[in-house]
Amino acid sequence: MIQVIRILFVCLGNICRSPMAEAIFRDMVRKENLSGKIEVDSGGLGDWHIGNPPHRGTREVLNRQNISYEGMVARKVTEKDWNDFDYIIAMDDQNIEGLKRIRNQSNNEAVIAKLMDYVEDPKEDEVPDPYFTGNFDYTYQLVSEGCFQLLKQIKKEHLHS
């Protein structure tokens, strides 16, 4: 029996980028029949939006792509997440710095990386925050490519036949 791989996507408020990544990645996992092997969640570093659904712009782009975000609400990342997740994937350097400030030192097992680290020759090193840029379609393009490459890497490392 294979261990379930758990991935947490992180951004600032958990209403734009990280729930978009969670929904996209979950959709990819479902389409590849890996739902029993990979679990996905998202969280934010701030507490401003706790309990809120994804941002309207995120919902609109996901609706156009026919990707479900049902049941998703913003939550704050906690120290416990380091024990619960194998991968903690941030959207930008600021998120990485925020994660380092709350990191649980007792578990150094979780892989901490930026989503764009998984993309060879990425257009951007970070996923720009559409809450500020307003460009949810560009964010979707970057996040989709990052999620595709991350899933490819996880399959190679953990799910090889």
N, C-alpha and C positions, 0 to 999 in steps of 0.2 A: 504493500500500500504506500503510495507516494504521499509525502507531506504536502499539505496545502500551502501554496505560496501566497503570501498576503502583501498587498501593495497599498500604500497610503500616498495619495497625491496632496500636495500642500501649496497653498498660496496665501495671500494676505488675509482676505476676509471670508474665503470659502463660498463665494457666490458667483464667481466668473470662471477663472482658469481651472482651479482644481476640481470643481464639480463637472466642468466640461470634460476634463481628462478622465475623471471617474466614469462618466457616462460612455464616452468613446471607448475606453479600455474594456469596460464591462460588455459593451456591444461586440467588440472584437473577440473577447473570450467566449461569449455565448456562441458566436458564429463558428468558432473553431472547436466547439464542443469541449471546452476546457473548464466549464463552470465548477465542476467538482474539484478542480486542481488549483484554481486561482481565485482569490477573493480580492475585491477592490473596495476602497473607501476614500474619502477625502476629508480634509480639515483645514482650518485657517489658523493663522498666528494671532489674529485679533478676535475680539469678542463682539464686535459691533453688529454682526448679522446672525448671531446664534438663533437657530430655529427657523430662519427664513429659507424659502426655496431659492434655487439658482436665480441669478439676475435675469431680467426680461430678455436682454440681448443674448445671453447664453441659451435660454429656453428657445428663442426664435431660431437660432442657428441649428440647434439640435433637432427641433421640429422639422426644419427643411431637410435635414439629413435622415429623418425618420429614426432618431436615436432616443430611447427612453431615458428620462431623468426622474421617473416616478418614485415618490417616497424620499427623494433627496432633500435634506435640510442642512443648513450650515451648522458646523460645530467647531469647537476650538481644539487644537492639538494639545495633548497632555503628555506628561512624562511616561505614562502607561503605554503610549503608542510605540515606544521603542521596544517594549517587550512583546507587543502584539503583532508587529509588522516586520517583514523581511526586507522590504524596500520602502524607503521614505523618499519620495520624488518631489522636489521643489521646482517652482517655475522660474526663479531668478536668484541672484546672489543675495539679495536682501532676505529672502525666505531662508536660505542656507544659514545666514548669520542668526536669524531669529530662532531657527531650530537648534543651533549650537548653544544658544543661551538657555534653552529649556531641556537640553538633552539629559537623559538619565544615564549617568556614568556607569551604572552597573551592567549595562548591556551594550557592548560595542559590536554586536552581531549585525544589526540592521545596516543595509547599504543606504547611505545618504548621498544623493546625487541630484543634479538638475536634469530635467526631462531632455533638454537639448544636448546633454552629454552623450546621449545614445544615438544621435544623428551624426553621420559622417558628413563633414562639410556643411553644417547647418547655415541657413540664411541668417539666423540670429543665435547668439549664445544664450539668450534668455527669452522667455515668452513674455512679450509686453502685456501689461495689464489693460484689458479693454474697458475696465471701469473708468480709466483715465483717457485712453486713446479713442474709445468708441468703436474700434475696428474689430468686432467680434468674428468676422469672416476670416481675417488674417490670423487671428488667434486660433481659430478652428483649424486652419491649414497647418500651422506649426504644431499644435497639440496632436493632431491626427498623425502627422509624420513621426513625432516623438513617441507616441503610443505604439505605433506599428513597429518601430525599431526596438523599443523596450520589450514588447511581447516577443519579438524575434530572439532577442538576447536571453530572455527568461526561458523560452522553449529550448534554446541551445544549451543553457547551463543546467536546467533542472528537469526538463521533460523529454530529453532525447530518448528515442525508442531503443 
